[in-house]
Amino acid sequence: MAFSIPDYFFDSFDRITPAFLTEHGIRCILCDIDNTLVTYDDAEPTEAVRNWLNTMRENRITVIFLSNNNGDRARIFANSLPNPYYAPASKPLTKTAKRALSEHGFTKNETAVLGDQIFTDVWAGNFLGAALTLLVPPIKDKTNLFFRTKRLLEKPFLRCYRRREKKRQTREEV
């Protein structure tokens, strides 16, 4: 069960700061695109995404896009950015993630995995052995039965995360 609980949950990708990442020894983020950074309908990065990516780059944190969507989708999204992309990534399998880290000279111990889904992104990060798994809520979720069921199945793990966070905060206050 702990395997399905993210290390951290943020309200939005742009709440993740270079200071937080540096404090945890992170130099690379394997980052989902759809519903993590933009909606499925946004073909290109928003200004908020561009600003966040620039901030990461200025602080020497590399963001590599790791998308389960097709290669065309990832290519169009990343086209105007200096960030590398890998798609389709087949998360939660780790073959593509390992290739991305190897090709860019990073280790799993200096890598965080960021996404909006437990059963793809958090699992991929944990299967990989990444230093951190970072979860954000979906920006605009699909409403079909598959996604509604998946989100329902994620709820117990999010409750466990919140309980663990509450205990962590209580310990810090003492």
Biotite code that builds the C-alpha atoms (Angstrom):
import biotite.structure as struc

atoms = struc.array([
    struc.Atom([0.000, 0.000, 0.000], chain_id="A", res_id=1, res_name="MET", atom_name="CA", element="C"),
    struc.Atom([2.790, 2.469, 0.823], chain_id="A", res_id=2, res_name="ALA", atom_name="CA", element="C"),
    struc.Atom([3.999, 1.904, -2.724], chain_id="A", res_id=3, res_name="PHE", atom_name="CA", element="C"),
    struc.Atom([0.936, 3.804, -3.958], chain_id="A", res_id=4, res_name="SER", atom_name="CA", element="C"),
    struc.Atom([1.341, 6.808, -1.681], chain_id="A", res_id=5, res_name="ILE", atom_name="CA", element="C"),
    struc.Atom([3.238, 9.801, -3.081], chain_id="A", res_id=6, res_name="PRO", atom_name="CA", element="C"),
    struc.Atom([6.033, 11.346, -1.087], chain_id="A", res_id=7, res_name="ASP", atom_name="CA", element="C"),
    struc.Atom([4.474, 14.782, -1.517], chain_id="A", res_id=8, res_name="TYR", atom_name="CA", element="C"),
    struc.Atom([1.196, 16.179, -2.807], chain_id="A", res_id=9, res_name="PHE", atom_name="CA", element="C"),
    struc.Atom([1.117, 19.733, -4.182], chain_id="A", res_id=10, res_name="PHE", atom_name="CA", element="C"),
    struc.Atom([-1.896, 21.865, -5.152], chain_id="A", res_id=11, res_name="ASP", atom_name="CA", element="C"),
    struc.Atom([-0.266, 22.584, -8.515], chain_id="A", res_id=12, res_name="SER", atom_name="CA", element="C"),
    struc.Atom([3.007, 21.949, -10.345], chain_id="A", res_id=13, res_name="PHE", atom_name="CA", element="C"),
    struc.Atom([4.064, 25.565, -9.875], chain_id="A", res_id=14, res_name="ASP", atom_name="CA", element="C"),
    struc.Atom([4.034, 25.146, -6.072], chain_id="A", res_id=15, res_name="ARG", atom_name="CA", element="C"),
    struc.Atom([7.105, 22.919, -6.469], chain_id="A", res_id=16, res_name="ILE", atom_name="CA", element="C"),
    struc.Atom([10.091, 25.202, -5.985], chain_id="A", res_id=17, res_name="THR", atom_name="CA", element="C"),
    struc.Atom([13.775, 24.839, -6.765], chain_id="A", res_id=18, res_name="PRO", atom_name="CA", element="C"),
    struc.Atom([14.483, 25.347, -3.047], chain_id="A", res_id=19, res_name="ALA", atom_name="CA", element="C"),
    struc.Atom([12.273, 22.371, -2.128], chain_id="A", res_id=20, res_name="PHE", atom_name="CA", element="C"),
    struc.Atom([13.887, 20.190, -4.799], chain_id="A", res_id=21, res_name="LEU", atom_name="CA", element="C"),
    struc.Atom([17.435, 21.226, -3.915], chain_id="A", res_id=22, res_name="THR", atom_name="CA", element="C"),
    struc.Atom([16.731, 20.548, -0.240], chain_id="A", res_id=23, res_name="GLU", atom_name="CA", element="C"),
    struc.Atom([15.896, 16.970, -1.263], chain_id="A", res_id=24, res_name="HIS", atom_name="CA", element="C"),
    struc.Atom([18.907, 16.566, -3.564], chain_id="A", res_id=25, res_name="GLY", atom_name="CA", element="C"),
    struc.Atom([16.817, 16.634, -6.754], chain_id="A", res_id=26, res_name="ILE", atom_name="CA", element="C"),
    struc.Atom([18.523, 17.671, -10.013], chain_id="A", res_id=27, res_name="ARG", atom_name="CA", element="C"),
    struc.Atom([16.056, 16.108, -12.454], chain_id="A", res_id=28, res_name="CYS", atom_name="CA", element="C"),
    struc.Atom([12.264, 15.870, -12.702], chain_id="A", res_id=29, res_name="ILE", atom_name="CA", element="C"),
    struc.Atom([10.628, 13.262, -14.905], chain_id="A", res_id=30, res_name="LEU", atom_name="CA", element="C"),
    struc.Atom([7.420, 15.149, -15.565], chain_id="A", res_id=31, res_name="CYS", atom_name="CA", element="C"),
    struc.Atom([4.081, 14.095, -16.964], chain_id="A", res_id=32, res_name="ASP", atom_name="CA", element="C"),
    struc.Atom([2.380, 16.562, -19.334], chain_id="A", res_id=33, res_name="ILE", atom_name="CA", element="C"),
    struc.Atom([-1.365, 15.966, -19.582], chain_id="A", res_id=34, res_name="ASP", atom_name="CA", element="C"),
    struc.Atom([-3.386, 17.019, -16.553], chain_id="A", res_id=35, res_name="ASN", atom_name="CA", element="C"),
    struc.Atom([-0.153, 17.707, -14.675], chain_id="A", res_id=36, res_name="THR", atom_name="CA", element="C"),
    struc.Atom([1.117, 20.788, -16.527], chain_id="A", res_id=37, res_name="LEU", atom_name="CA", element="C"),
    struc.Atom([-1.753, 21.462, -18.948], chain_id="A", res_id=38, res_name="VAL", atom_name="CA", element="C"),
    struc.Atom([-5.127, 20.002, -19.884], chain_id="A", res_id=39, res_name="THR", atom_name="CA", element="C"),
    struc.Atom([-5.447, 17.429, -22.640], chain_id="A", res_id=40, res_name="TYR", atom_name="CA", element="C"),
    struc.Atom([-6.834, 20.248, -24.772], chain_id="A", res_id=41, res_name="ASP", atom_name="CA", element="C"),
    struc.Atom([-3.775, 22.499, -24.448], chain_id="A", res_id=42, res_name="ASP", atom_name="CA", element="C"),
    struc.Atom([-1.487, 21.677, -27.341], chain_id="A", res_id=43, res_name="ALA", atom_name="CA", element="C"),
    struc.Atom([1.273, 23.999, -26.180], chain_id="A", res_id=44, res_name="GLU", atom_name="CA", element="C"),
    struc.Atom([2.689, 25.076, -22.820], chain_id="A", res_id=45, res_name="PRO", atom_name="CA", element="C"),
    struc.Atom([0.910, 27.894, -21.022], chain_id="A", res_id=46, res_name="THR", atom_name="CA", element="C"),
    struc.Atom([2.739, 30.956, -19.760], chain_id="A", res_id=47, res_name="GLU", atom_name="CA", element="C"),
    struc.Atom([2.641, 29.494, -16.228], chain_id="A", res_id=48, res_name="ALA", atom_name="CA", element="C"),
    struc.Atom([4.330, 26.312, -17.483], chain_id="A", res_id=49, res_name="VAL", atom_name="CA", element="C"),
    struc.Atom([6.976, 28.296, -19.364], chain_id="A", res_id=50, res_name="ARG", atom_name="CA", element="C"),
    struc.Atom([7.707, 30.422, -16.289], chain_id="A", res_id=51, res_name="ASN", atom_name="CA", element="C"),
    struc.Atom([8.018, 27.364, -14.043], chain_id="A", res_id=52, res_name="TRP", atom_name="CA", element="C"),
    struc.Atom([10.301, 25.593, -16.537], chain_id="A", res_id=53, res_name="LEU", atom_name="CA", element="C"),
    struc.Atom([12.482, 28.719, -16.819], chain_id="A", res_id=54, res_name="ASN", atom_name="CA", element="C"),
    struc.Atom([12.749, 28.901, -13.028], chain_id="A", res_id=55, res_name="THR", atom_name="CA", element="C"),
    struc.Atom([13.809, 25.250, -12.889], chain_id="A", res_id=56, res_name="MET", atom_name="CA", element="C"),
    struc.Atom([16.379, 25.749, -15.659], chain_id="A", res_id=57, res_name="ARG", atom_name="CA", element="C"),
    struc.Atom([17.781, 28.896, -13.962], chain_id="A", res_id=58, res_name="GLU", atom_name="CA", element="C"),
    struc.Atom([18.299, 26.789, -10.844], chain_id="A", res_id=59, res_name="ASN", atom_name="CA", element="C"),
    struc.Atom([19.981, 23.948, -12.767], chain_id="A", res_id=60, res_name="ARG", atom_name="CA", element="C"),
    struc.Atom([17.089, 21.513, -12.376], chain_id="A", res_id=61, res_name="ILE", atom_name="CA", element="C"),
    struc.Atom([16.386, 19.577, -15.546], chain_id="A", res_id=62, res_name="THR", atom_name="CA", element="C"),
    struc.Atom([12.793, 18.786, -16.444], chain_id="A", res_id=63, res_name="VAL", atom_name="CA", element="C"),
    struc.Atom([12.323, 15.863, -18.816], chain_id="A", res_id=64, res_name="ILE", atom_name="CA", element="C"),
    struc.Atom([8.834, 15.192, -20.128], chain_id="A", res_id=65, res_name="PHE", atom_name="CA", element="C"),
    struc.Atom([7.735, 11.593, -19.726], chain_id="A", res_id=66, res_name="LEU", atom_name="CA", element="C"),
    struc.Atom([4.300, 11.136, -21.271], chain_id="A", res_id=67, res_name="SER", atom_name="CA", element="C"),
    struc.Atom([2.088, 8.131, -21.861], chain_id="A", res_id=68, res_name="ASN", atom_name="CA", element="C"),
    struc.Atom([0.433, 10.049, -24.670], chain_id="A", res_id=69, res_name="ASN", atom_name="CA", element="C"),
    struc.Atom([1.554, 9.502, -28.237], chain_id="A", res_id=70, res_name="ASN", atom_name="CA", element="C"),
    struc.Atom([4.807, 10.888, -29.537], chain_id="A", res_id=71, res_name="GLY", atom_name="CA", element="C"),
    struc.Atom([3.096, 13.526, -31.690], chain_id="A", res_id=72, res_name="ASP", atom_name="CA", element="C"),
    struc.Atom([1.325, 15.008, -28.669], chain_id="A", res_id=73, res_name="ARG", atom_name="CA", element="C"),
    struc.Atom([4.554, 15.243, -26.670], chain_id="A", res_id=74, res_name="ALA", atom_name="CA", element="C"),
    struc.Atom([6.526, 16.562, -29.666], chain_id="A", res_id=75, res_name="ARG", atom_name="CA", element="C"),
    struc.Atom([4.003, 19.348, -30.344], chain_id="A", res_id=76, res_name="ILE", atom_name="CA", element="C"),
    struc.Atom([3.949, 20.307, -26.653], chain_id="A", res_id=77, res_name="PHE", atom_name="CA", element="C"),
    struc.Atom([7.748, 20.303, -26.289], chain_id="A", res_id=78, res_name="ALA", atom_name="CA", element="C"),
    struc.Atom([8.495, 21.777, -29.713], chain_id="A", res_id=79, res_name="ASN", atom_name="CA", element="C"),
    struc.Atom([9.076, 25.337, -28.479], chain_id="A", res_id=80, res_name="SER", atom_name="CA", element="C"),
    struc.Atom([10.906, 24.253, -25.333], chain_id="A", res_id=81, res_name="LEU", atom_name="CA", element="C"),
    struc.Atom([14.491, 23.150, -24.714], chain_id="A", res_id=82, res_name="PRO", atom_name="CA", element="C"),
    struc.Atom([13.238, 20.239, -22.588], chain_id="A", res_id=83, res_name="ASN", atom_name="CA", element="C"),
    struc.Atom([13.679, 16.683, -23.850], chain_id="A", res_id=84, res_name="PRO", atom_name="CA", element="C"),
    struc.Atom([10.610, 14.446, -24.093], chain_id="A", res_id=85, res_name="TYR", atom_name="CA", element="C"),
    struc.Atom([9.936, 10.729, -24.192], chain_id="A", res_id=86, res_name="TYR", atom_name="CA", element="C"),
    struc.Atom([6.633, 9.352, -25.449], chain_id="A", res_id=87, res_name="ALA", atom_name="CA", element="C"),
    struc.Atom([4.908, 7.039, -25.297], chain_id="A", res_id=88, res_name="PRO", atom_name="CA", element="C"),
    struc.Atom([6.557, 6.219, -21.972], chain_id="A", res_id=89, res_name="ALA", atom_name="CA", element="C"),
    struc.Atom([4.379, 3.225, -20.969], chain_id="A", res_id=90, res_name="SER", atom_name="CA", element="C"),
    struc.Atom([4.284, 4.290, -17.327], chain_id="A", res_id=91, res_name="LYS", atom_name="CA", element="C"),
    struc.Atom([4.268, 2.688, -14.798], chain_id="A", res_id=92, res_name="PRO", atom_name="CA", element="C"),
    struc.Atom([6.887, 0.583, -16.588], chain_id="A", res_id=93, res_name="LEU", atom_name="CA", element="C"),
    struc.Atom([10.336, 2.110, -16.168], chain_id="A", res_id=94, res_name="THR", atom_name="CA", element="C"),
    struc.Atom([12.247, 1.233, -19.338], chain_id="A", res_id=95, res_name="LYS", atom_name="CA", element="C"),
    struc.Atom([11.711, 4.670, -20.900], chain_id="A", res_id=96, res_name="THR", atom_name="CA", element="C"),
    struc.Atom([12.396, 6.488, -17.626], chain_id="A", res_id=97, res_name="ALA", atom_name="CA", element="C"),
    struc.Atom([15.684, 4.615, -17.199], chain_id="A", res_id=98, res_name="LYS", atom_name="CA", element="C"),
    struc.Atom([16.646, 5.449, -20.782], chain_id="A", res_id=99, res_name="ARG", atom_name="CA", element="C"),
    struc.Atom([15.873, 9.142, -20.214], chain_id="A", res_id=100, res_name="ALA", atom_name="CA", element="C"),
    struc.Atom([17.998, 9.265, -17.060], chain_id="A", res_id=101, res_name="LEU", atom_name="CA", element="C"),
    struc.Atom([20.857, 7.409, -18.714], chain_id="A", res_id=102, res_name="SER", atom_name="CA", element="C"),
    struc.Atom([20.830, 9.605, -21.829], chain_id="A", res_id=103, res_name="GLU", atom_name="CA", element="C"),
    struc.Atom([20.907, 12.783, -19.731], chain_id="A", res_id=104, res_name="HIS", atom_name="CA", element="C"),
    struc.Atom([23.371, 11.639, -17.059], chain_id="A", res_id=105, res_name="GLY", atom_name="CA", element="C"),
    struc.Atom([21.115, 11.500, -14.008], chain_id="A", res_id=106, res_name="PHE", atom_name="CA", element="C"),
    struc.Atom([20.660, 8.839, -11.359], chain_id="A", res_id=107, res_name="THR", atom_name="CA", element="C"),
    struc.Atom([17.408, 7.783, -9.725], chain_id="A", res_id=108, res_name="LYS", atom_name="CA", element="C"),
    struc.Atom([18.723, 9.146, -6.412], chain_id="A", res_id=109, res_name="ASN", atom_name="CA", element="C"),
    struc.Atom([18.680, 12.717, -7.765], chain_id="A", res_id=110, res_name="GLU", atom_name="CA", element="C"),
    struc.Atom([15.368, 12.340, -9.598], chain_id="A", res_id=111, res_name="THR", atom_name="CA", element="C"),
    struc.Atom([11.759, 13.148, -8.760], chain_id="A", res_id=112, res_name="ALA", atom_name="CA", element="C"),
    struc.Atom([8.771, 11.900, -10.734], chain_id="A", res_id=113, res_name="VAL", atom_name="CA", element="C"),
    struc.Atom([5.899, 14.364, -11.080], chain_id="A", res_id=114, res_name="LEU", atom_name="CA", element="C"),
    struc.Atom([2.392, 13.564, -12.278], chain_id="A", res_id=115, res_name="GLY", atom_name="CA", element="C"),
    struc.Atom([-1.320, 13.547, -11.576], chain_id="A", res_id=116, res_name="ASP", atom_name="CA", element="C"),
    struc.Atom([-2.001, 9.805, -11.351], chain_id="A", res_id=117, res_name="GLN", atom_name="CA", element="C"),
    struc.Atom([-1.087, 7.302, -8.685], chain_id="A", res_id=118, res_name="ILE", atom_name="CA", element="C"),
    struc.Atom([-1.303, 4.201, -10.869], chain_id="A", res_id=119, res_name="PHE", atom_name="CA", element="C"),
    struc.Atom([0.974, 5.576, -13.572], chain_id="A", res_id=120, res_name="THR", atom_name="CA", element="C"),
    struc.Atom([3.158, 8.384, -12.242], chain_id="A", res_id=121, res_name="ASP", atom_name="CA", element="C"),
    struc.Atom([3.587, 7.465, -8.559], chain_id="A", res_id=122, res_name="VAL", atom_name="CA", element="C"),
    struc.Atom([3.987, 3.797, -9.408], chain_id="A", res_id=123, res_name="TRP", atom_name="CA", element="C"),
    struc.Atom([6.535, 4.626, -12.121], chain_id="A", res_id=124, res_name="ALA", atom_name="CA", element="C"),
    struc.Atom([8.538, 6.683, -9.647], chain_id="A", res_id=125, res_name="GLY", atom_name="CA", element="C"),
    struc.Atom([8.435, 3.933, -7.056], chain_id="A", res_id=126, res_name="ASN", atom_name="CA", element="C"),
    struc.Atom([9.229, 1.149, -9.550], chain_id="A", res_id=127, res_name="PHE", atom_name="CA", element="C"),
    struc.Atom([12.147, 3.284, -10.736], chain_id="A", res_id=128, res_name="LEU", atom_name="CA", element="C"),
    struc.Atom([13.350, 3.862, -7.177], chain_id="A", res_id=129, res_name="GLY", atom_name="CA", element="C"),
    struc.Atom([13.252, 7.642, -7.674], chain_id="A", res_id=130, res_name="ALA", atom_name="CA", element="C"),
    struc.Atom([14.221, 9.799, -4.722], chain_id="A", res_id=131, res_name="ALA", atom_name="CA", element="C"),
    struc.Atom([10.769, 11.448, -4.671], chain_id="A", res_id=132, res_name="LEU", atom_name="CA", element="C"),
    struc.Atom([7.312, 10.982, -6.120], chain_id="A", res_id=133, res_name="THR", atom_name="CA", element="C"),
    struc.Atom([5.333, 14.203, -6.455], chain_id="A", res_id=134, res_name="LEU", atom_name="CA", element="C"),
    struc.Atom([1.601, 14.206, -7.105], chain_id="A", res_id=135, res_name="LEU", atom_name="CA", element="C"),
    struc.Atom([-0.676, 17.053, -8.172], chain_id="A", res_id=136, res_name="VAL", atom_name="CA", element="C"),
    struc.Atom([-4.440, 16.980, -8.654], chain_id="A", res_id=137, res_name="PRO", atom_name="CA", element="C"),
    struc.Atom([-5.606, 16.640, -12.253], chain_id="A", res_id=138, res_name="PRO", atom_name="CA", element="C"),
    struc.Atom([-6.210, 20.010, -13.899], chain_id="A", res_id=139, res_name="ILE", atom_name="CA", element="C"),
    struc.Atom([-9.285, 18.907, -15.845], chain_id="A", res_id=140, res_name="LYS", atom_name="CA", element="C"),
    struc.Atom([-10.041, 15.238, -15.585], chain_id="A", res_id=141, res_name="ASP", atom_name="CA", element="C"),
    struc.Atom([-11.712, 13.184, -18.244], chain_id="A", res_id=142, res_name="LYS", atom_name="CA", element="C"),
    struc.Atom([-15.176, 12.056, -17.187], chain_id="A", res_id=143, res_name="THR", atom_name="CA", element="C"),
    struc.Atom([-15.358, 8.649, -18.839], chain_id="A", res_id=144, res_name="ASN", atom_name="CA", element="C"),
    struc.Atom([-15.921, 5.521, -16.750], chain_id="A", res_id=145, res_name="LEU", atom_name="CA", element="C"),
    struc.Atom([-12.259, 4.480, -16.868], chain_id="A", res_id=146, res_name="PHE", atom_name="CA", element="C"),
    struc.Atom([-10.988, 7.763, -15.372], chain_id="A", res_id=147, res_name="PHE", atom_name="CA", element="C"),
    struc.Atom([-13.812, 8.052, -12.846], chain_id="A", res_id=148, res_name="ARG", atom_name="CA", element="C"),
    struc.Atom([-13.057, 4.513, -11.634], chain_id="A", res_id=149, res_name="THR", atom_name="CA", element="C"),
    struc.Atom([-9.315, 5.177, -11.470], chain_id="A", res_id=150, res_name="LYS", atom_name="CA", element="C"),
    struc.Atom([-9.838, 8.360, -9.434], chain_id="A", res_id=151, res_name="ARG", atom_name="CA", element="C"),
    struc.Atom([-12.179, 6.501, -7.086], chain_id="A", res_id=152, res_name="LEU", atom_name="CA", element="C"),
    struc.Atom([-9.521, 3.810, -6.559], chain_id="A", res_id=153, res_name="LEU", atom_name="CA", element="C"),
    struc.Atom([-6.928, 6.511, -5.786], chain_id="A", res_id=154, res_name="GLU", atom_name="CA", element="C"),
    struc.Atom([-8.927, 8.007, -2.900], chain_id="A", res_id=155, res_name="LYS", atom_name="CA", element="C"),
    struc.Atom([-7.810, 5.562, -0.152], chain_id="A", res_id=156, res_name="PRO", atom_name="CA", element="C"),
    struc.Atom([-4.166, 6.244, -1.002], chain_id="A", res_id=157, res_name="PHE", atom_name="CA", element="C"),
    struc.Atom([-4.718, 9.993, -0.857], chain_id="A", res_id=158, res_name="LEU", atom_name="CA", element="C"),
    struc.Atom([-6.345, 9.579, 2.568], chain_id="A", res_id=159, res_name="ARG", atom_name="CA", element="C"),
    struc.Atom([-3.286, 7.614, 3.729], chain_id="A", res_id=160, res_name="CYS", atom_name="CA", element="C"),
    struc.Atom([-1.034, 10.381, 2.410], chain_id="A", res_id=161, res_name="TYR", atom_name="CA", element="C"),
    struc.Atom([-3.022, 13.038, 4.307], chain_id="A", res_id=162, res_name="ARG", atom_name="CA", element="C"),
    struc.Atom([-2.859, 11.022, 7.555], chain_id="A", res_id=163, res_name="ARG", atom_name="CA", element="C"),
    struc.Atom([0.897, 10.552, 7.143], chain_id="A", res_id=164, res_name="ARG", atom_name="CA", element="C"),
    struc.Atom([1.337, 14.281, 6.419], chain_id="A", res_id=165, res_name="GLU", atom_name="CA", element="C"),
    struc.Atom([-0.671, 15.215, 9.490], chain_id="A", res_id=166, res_name="LYS", atom_name="CA", element="C"),
    struc.Atom([1.590, 13.017, 11.650], chain_id="A", res_id=167, res_name="LYS", atom_name="CA", element="C"),
    struc.Atom([4.705, 14.510, 10.019], chain_id="A", res_id=168, res_name="ARG", atom_name="CA", element="C"),
    struc.Atom([3.498, 18.054, 10.722], chain_id="A", res_id=169, res_name="GLN", atom_name="CA", element="C"),
    struc.Atom([2.648, 17.158, 14.319], chain_id="A", res_id=170, res_name="THR", atom_name="CA", element="C"),
    struc.Atom([6.182, 15.784, 14.837], chain_id="A", res_id=171, res_name="ARG", atom_name="CA", element="C"),
    struc.Atom([7.691, 18.969, 13.352], chain_id="A", res_id=172, res_name="GLU", atom_name="CA", element="C"),
    struc.Atom([5.656, 21.160, 15.701], chain_id="A", res_id=173, res_name="GLU", atom_name="CA", element="C"),
    struc.Atom([6.929, 19.317, 18.769], chain_id="A", res_id=174, res_name="VAL", atom_name="CA", element="C"),
])
